[in-house]
Structure formats: structure tokens, C-alpha cells
Amino acid sequence: MKLSFTTLGCPEWELDLIIDRAVEYGFDAIDFRGVSGEMNIYKLPAFSVDALQTRDQIKAAGLQVSCFSSSVHVFSKENFEKNVAEIKEYVKLCTIFNTRYIRVFGGAIGDTDRAEAVHTMVQHFQELGALAKAHGVKLLLETHDDWTASADVQAVMEQVDTEAIAVLWDLHHPVRTLGEQPTDTWQSLSPWVEYTHVKDSKLLPHTDGQFQYCLTGEGDMPLVDTIKLLLENGYDGYFTFEWEKKWHPEILNAEESFPQYVQFMRALA
């Protein structure tokens, strides 16, 4: 079982501390989603002029970079050129760090008809995916925002170049947002799932579906059954801990949640 974590969980840590703690806690890789407050990490010296040094530092620690998580919203027509520029930056980093994946969002579709939205996504993925594929990189469409339902993601995946595009199954969003059962998500998306995000939560009583993030295994998400489903079906990608401390500062610190995640997951392997 390969374990990674997104740096959303440690938004204030400097790069050296991220690497040191990844080793200390027993992770195999790091998924970069911001460093020290800068979300577009390609703007940082450590991932531009000093990128080769950073690559060697991570490799010397026995770690991989499992993914670079971008802010790209593929559906967006207004920001398409900006999205192209961002993908190009992350493709450069992937080639340096020997990283296979760039995470992208589908994004909000507003009042656009779903069939039209799917068509737009497919069109945009043709260009964005080609940029990635030319360098042996894949874009990962996350089950998130207006593309949480597996049927909607499936409609896109059936029409794109799957050598350039794959699926990031966030195990949390379909269950919590839609009540979609993991077995149904897997049935729809299994041909394309190459990466996962893992987090746990518990529903709050007397609310309309509101939840609270909690330590892995202490919530009421069907995590154990879902992870077992993946492993039994030959999934060999990363199980990436997405502890959203950046967006939810009230949740526990990484010093508590990160090692606990590793212990929980290793016990399942």
C-alpha cells in the first residue's frame, strides 16, 4: 500500500519540514498542494530555479512526488488560457520530479445543461490532455464540485483520451455530497481510477447532512470497505491523505492527524 499526503494538511510548514515529517511518519510520497502559503508552487524558488536541488532532496529522503495538485477548473471557458499556462508549468515540474500526475478540478457549470457541460469538458481536455501526454503525464479529474457524481465523470471519461486523462476518486465527496455508495462509484469509474484521496468525517446530529472531519477511522465514512474494495480489485495507486487544514483551520494539526493516518492505513494492508 502506497501512502501519500497533500500539503493542504500542513499549510504553514516549510519544505524541509514537509520532507522530514513525511519520512518520520512513514509516508511514501508527497502530493504538493501549496507550500508555506503559496498555492502555485511553481512560483517558489524551490520549484523553479532550485527545482533540481529540491528533486534530489526528496529522492535522497526516499520519497516520491505522487502528484502536483493544480487549481485548474477544466470547464471554465473564461480561464482556459490561464489553465493552459498552469498546466504547462506543472508539466515542467512533472518532468523534473518524475511525477506521473497533475490533479485538476472539473469546476462549477452554473446553469449550463449537463450534456453541453460534458461536451465543453471533453473539448478542453483534448488540448490540456495533449499538453500532458506529450511529456508522459496524465491529468486526474477529481470527483469534486459539479463533477462529484460518478455518472457525470463517466460521461466525460468515455469521450476523452484515457492515455492523457484519468480519475482521482475522492472517497469522501460522492458519499457525503450525494449519498452515492462506493460500490456504485467503482462500478462507474473503475476503468479510469488511478489515484485516490482519503479522509474521514462524521455526520452531525440534527443537521441536514452537515459533517465534521475527524481522525481516520473515527468517523462514519465506509473507508475500510472502500479501501478493501480497491485493493481486492487490484488498485495499486496511492492512498493520499487529504487533511484540509488549509480550508478548515479548526481541525486537528498535522502532527496528530498525519501519523495516525499512516498507522490506521498500514494496519489494513
N, C-alpha and C positions, 0 to 999 in steps of 0.2 A: 504494500500500500504506500503510495507516494503522497506526502503531505506538504502543502504549501500554505501560505497566508498572504492576504492582501495587506498592504501597508496602510489601508484605511484604519486598521486597528491600533496603529501606533503613530498617529499623525504628527507628533512632535519629536519623534526620535530622529537623530542624525543617522546618516548612512552607516557609520562604523557600528553604532549600537544596534541597528537593524540586523546587520550581519552577525554580530556577536551573539545576540539573543536567539537568532534563528538556529545557530549551532547549539547553543546552551539548551534550548528547549527540545531539540530533536527533530526539527523540520528538515525536509529535503530540498526545499526551494522557496523562493520569494516571488510574489506577484506584485509588481510595482504599480501602485495607485497613489502617487504623491509621495514626496519626501520633504520633511521639515516644513510643511505648509505650502509647498509648491506642487500643484496638481499636474502641471505639464512638465514632467521631469526632464524632458529633453532640453529645457531652458537652463538647467543646472550644469555647472562645470563638470560635475561627476558623471554626467551622461551626455556630455558634448566634447569639450576639449580633452577631458580626462577619462573618457569612456573606456579606453583600453586598459587603463590602470584599474578602474572600477571592476571591469570584467575579470581581470586577473585576481583581484582581491576576493571576489565572490567565488571564483573557481578554487583558489587556494584554501578557502574555508570549507570546501567540499560541498558547495551548494550550486544549484541551478537557478536561472531565472525562468520560472514556469510560464509567465505571461507578462505582457505590458498592457495594463488596463487603460484604455483611452476614454475620452469624453465624447467621442463621436456618436451622433444620433443619425443613423443612416437615412431615415425617412426624410429628414429636413431638406427642403428644396432651397431655402434661403441661405443655409450654411454649407451648401455642398462643396464649394471651392475651399472653404475653411477645413472641411472634413478631409478633403483630398490632401491638403497640406499637412494635416495632423497625421494621417496615415503614413505619408511619406517619411515623416520624422520617426515614427515608431518602427517602420520597416528598416530604417537605418540602424536603429538600436537592436532590432532582432538579428540582423546580420552580424553585428559585433558580438552580441551576447549568446549567439547560437540558440535563440529563442524561437519557438515554433508559432506562438500565438499572440494576437492582438485582440483584446476584448472590445466590442462595440455594442452600443445600445440600438434598439430599433427606434425608440423615441415616440413622442406623442403624435397622434394622427388627427386630433381635433374632430371636426365634423366630416372628415373625408370618408367616403364609402370604403368599406373594408377591402373590396376587390380592387378598387383603384389604389388603395394604400399598398396592397401586396404588389401590384404592378410597379409602383414607384420604388419600392424596396428592391425588387428584382433588378430594375434598371440601374439604380445606384450601386448595387452590389456588383454589377458587371464591371464597372470602372474601378471601384475600390478594391474588389477582389483581384482584378488583374494586376494592380499595383503590388499587392501582397504576393500573389502566386509567382510572379516573375522572380522573386527572391526566396522562394520556398517557404513562405509564411502563409498562415491561414488567419482569417478574421473569424472571431467567435461571436455569434449573435446570442445574447443572453436572454433567458426567459425573464423579462422585466418590462416595466411600464406598459404600454399598449400592445406589447408582444409577449405577454405572460402566458396566455392560453396556448397550449401545445398545438391546437388545430391551426391557429394563426401562424405560428412559427413553421409548422409543417407545410403550409401553403406556400411560404417563401422558399423553403429548402427544396421543395420538389422542382423548383424552376431555376435554381442557381447552379453555378459551377461548384460542385462539392469538393473539388481539389483546392478551392480557394476559400470556401465558407464552411464552417461547422457550427455546432450548437454548444453553448455553455448552459448547462442545466443548473440554474439556481434552485436548489432543492426546496427552498423556503417559499419563494414568491407564488408559484402556482397553487400551493396548498393554502397559504394564508390569504391571498388575494381572491382566489376563485373557488376554493374548496375542491380543487382538482386532485384526484388521487394519483399518487406516484406511479402506480401500475398503468394508469391511463396515459400519463405523460410519457412514460417509457415506451408504451405501445406506439405512440405517435412519432416519437423523436429518436428512438434507439439507433436508426441507421446513421445518425449525424452527431450524436453526443460524444464529444471528445474532451470535455472539461466540466468541472462542477464547482459550485460554491456551496459551502455548508455553513449553516448557523441554526441555532435553536431558539425557540420562544414559547411562551405560554399565553393562552388566551386569558384576558382579564374578565372576571365575572361581572355580570350585569352591564356589559357593553355590547355594542353592535360589531363584534368581530375585532375589537382592538386587542393588541397583544403587547407583550413586553419581552425584549430579548433577555436571554438568560444563558448560563453556562451550558455547554454541550451535554445533552443527555438529561438535563434538569427541567426541560420543557415538555410540551405535549406534541411536538412535531414527530412524525413517524420516521425518525432518522435511521434507527437501527435497521428497520425493514427495508428502507430505501437503499441504504449502503449495501446491504446484503443482496438486494435485487441487482444492483450494479455489478458487484463482484461475481455473483453467480452467472451473470451473462457476459463475463469476460472483459468488463471495463478495466482498463489499465492506465487511465489518465490520473491526473492529480485530484485529490480531495482538498480543495482550497478553502481555508477558514476565512470567511468574510465577516469580521467583527467590526461593525460600523461605528466605531468610536468617533470618527471624524464628524459624522452626521448626528450622532446621539451621544453627546459628551457625558450624559448621566450614567451610562452603563459602566461596568467594571473596567479597570485598566488592563492593558495587555499583559502586564506582569502576572495577573491572575488568570485571565481567560486563555492566553496562548498555551502555557504548559498544560493546563487542564484539558484543552482540546487534543493535544498530542497524546496524552495518557488515555483519554477516552477512545480515540480512534485506534491506537495501537492495540488496545485490548480487544478490538473487533476483528483484527486481521488474523 
